[in-house]
Amino acid sequence: MKTITGISTLLVISTLLFWTGCVKEGPAGRDGTNGIDGNANVKSSPWYHLADWNGQTSDWYFQVSNSNINQDIVENGVILAYASLPGDIYSAAVRPLPCWAIGANWDFLIPDYGLIEFTSDALTKPGTNGYSFRFILVPASHFFKSTANNSSAEQLRKMSYIEVCKKYNIPE
């Protein structure tokens, strides 16, 4: 009888320990899963205020070197670029590139890893006072590559500058 009581007690204690030892999984981490912060590898540049434009009529540019513009970002990630242009009547202070503003097209390109080139097709040389440019690099690990009819890379490109900064906790 003592053996049956002892085994029953041991079984009850084991069951209680098993139930109380189980921990419910917590919520997914912010913008990620399993506690991994979704912003750790998103890089933002400072605002670049250029001293002068290179090029000629309808083909103006200036280049910025940055080692974060690497092969993985160019081939798999998303590069978002922005301009703040004096005299722009756009309702937001910062425009995503490419855009049309103050009589010209403004854009960017990556001529080589480690370089970004901001461009304008203005007929006359654009000014430099108050012209500011910036980029944000989002690695592929921070968005889902595609869905049935849209990719989150496309969704990122459609977001406003303020929305992107808020999403990735980037100071404006």
JOKA-V741696 format. One record per residue. N is the residue number from 1. PSI is psi as a letter, one per 40 degrees, with the letter a starting at -180 (NA if undefined). OMEGA is omega in whole degrees, 0 to 359 (* if undefined). D_FIRST is the distance of its C-alpha to the first C-alpha in Angstrom with 2 decimals. Layout:
N & PSI & OMEGA & D_FIRST
N & PSI & OMEGA & D_FIRST
This chain:
1 & d & 178 & 0.00
2 & d & 181 & 3.79
3 & d & 180 & 5.32
4 & d & 179 & 5.24
5 & d & 180 & 6.29
6 & d & 179 & 8.54
7 & d & 179 & 9.95
8 & d & 179 & 10.65
9 & d & 179 & 12.29
10 & d & 178 & 14.17
11 & d & 178 & 15.31
12 & d & 180 & 16.60
13 & d & 179 & 18.36
14 & d & 180 & 19.86
15 & d & 179 & 21.13
16 & d & 179 & 22.68
17 & d & 179 & 24.32
18 & d & 181 & 25.68
19 & d & 182 & 27.19
20 & d & 180 & 28.69
21 & e & 180 & 29.96
22 & h & 179 & 32.11
23 & h & 178 & 35.65
24 & h & 180 & 38.03
25 & h & 180 & 41.26
26 & i & 180 & 44.19
27 & i & 178 & 47.59
28 & i & 178 & 50.08
29 & i & 181 & 52.47
30 & h & 180 & 55.94
31 & f & 180 & 58.20
32 & a & 178 & 55.76
33 & i & 176 & 52.15
34 & f & 175 & 49.29
35 & e & 180 & 51.08
36 & h & 180 & 54.22
37 & h & 182 & 57.26
38 & e & 186 & 59.73
39 & e & 190 & 62.75
40 & d & 184 & 62.33
41 & e & 175 & 64.89
42 & h & 183 & 67.30
43 & h & 174 & 70.54
44 & i & 179 & 73.39
45 & i & 169 & 76.80
46 & i & 172 & 78.85
47 & h & 178 & 81.76
48 & h & 177 & 84.71
49 & h & 188 & 88.11
50 & i & 178 & 90.64
51 & d & 181 & 93.89
52 & i & 177 & 95.80
53 & i & 171 & 95.53
54 & i & 175 & 96.43
55 & a & 184 & 98.11
56 & a & 182 & 100.89
57 & h & 179 & 101.71
58 & e & 179 & 98.85
59 & g & 181 & 96.72
60 & i & 180 & 95.50
61 & i & 165 & 92.36
62 & i & 185 & 90.63
63 & i & 175 & 87.86
64 & h & 175 & 84.84
65 & h & 177 & 82.95
66 & h & 184 & 79.18
67 & e & 178 & 76.81
68 & e & 177 & 74.01
69 & g & 185 & 76.01
70 & i & 184 & 74.60
71 & d & 182 & 74.26
72 & d & 178 & 70.74
73 & d & 183 & 71.86
74 & d & 185 & 75.06
75 & d & 188 & 73.52
76 & d & 185 & 70.16
77 & a & 178 & 70.12
78 & h & 176 & 72.20
79 & h & 179 & 75.15
80 & h & 180 & 76.17
81 & i & 186 & 79.52
82 & i & 177 & 81.15
83 & i & 170 & 84.55
84 & h & 189 & 85.86
85 & h & 179 & 89.56
86 & i & 180 & 92.10
87 & e & 179 & 93.94
88 & h & 181 & 91.19
89 & e & 179 & 90.95
90 & i & 185 & 87.42
91 & d & 177 & 85.19
92 & i & 182 & 82.64
93 & d & 184 & 83.80
94 & h & 179 & 82.30
95 & i & 170 & 82.84
96 & i & 176 & 80.71
97 & i & 5 & 82.79
98 & i & 177 & 84.54
99 & i & 173 & 86.56
100 & h & 179 & 90.09
101 & i & 179 & 91.38
102 & f & 173 & 94.70
103 & e & 181 & 96.67
104 & i & 171 & 94.74
105 & h & 179 & 91.68
106 & h & 184 & 89.16
107 & a & 175 & 86.59
108 & i & 174 & 84.86
109 & i & 179 & 84.32
110 & g & 182 & 82.63
111 & d & 180 & 85.40
112 & i & 176 & 83.13
113 & h & 180 & 79.69
114 & e & 181 & 79.86
115 & i & 169 & 82.65
116 & i & 182 & 83.01
117 & h & 175 & 86.40
118 & h & 188 & 87.20
119 & i & 174 & 90.17
120 & i & 177 & 92.76
121 & f & 180 & 95.53
122 & i & 179 & 97.69
123 & d & 176 & 101.44
124 & i & 182 & 102.05
125 & h & 179 & 99.99
126 & i & 177 & 97.09
127 & i & 177 & 96.99
128 & d & 183 & 94.60
129 & h & 179 & 94.46
130 & e & 178 & 91.27
131 & h & 183 & 90.15
132 & i & 182 & 86.52
133 & i & 182 & 84.18
134 & i & 174 & 80.48
135 & i & 176 & 77.85
136 & h & 181 & 74.07
137 & h & 182 & 72.20
138 & h & 179 & 69.00
139 & i & 181 & 67.09
140 & d & 181 & 65.78
141 & e & 183 & 62.19
142 & e & 174 & 62.83
143 & i & 177 & 63.61
144 & h & 186 & 62.65
145 & d & 180 & 65.34
146 & i & 172 & 65.90
147 & a & 184 & 64.83
148 & d & 185 & 66.25
149 & e & 183 & 69.60
150 & i & 174 & 69.67
151 & i & 179 & 68.58
152 & e & 172 & 67.32
153 & d & 177 & 70.11
154 & d & 179 & 72.53
155 & d & 177 & 70.65
156 & d & 181 & 70.96
157 & d & 179 & 74.70
158 & e & 181 & 75.10
159 & i & 176 & 73.49
160 & i & 178 & 75.75
161 & d & 181 & 75.97
162 & d & 179 & 74.15
163 & d & 180 & 71.30
164 & d & 179 & 70.86
165 & d & 179 & 70.94
166 & d & 182 & 68.34
167 & d & 184 & 66.07
168 & e & 177 & 66.13
169 & f & 181 & 66.49
170 & h & 176 & 69.96
171 & h & 181 & 72.36
172 & NA & * & 75.39
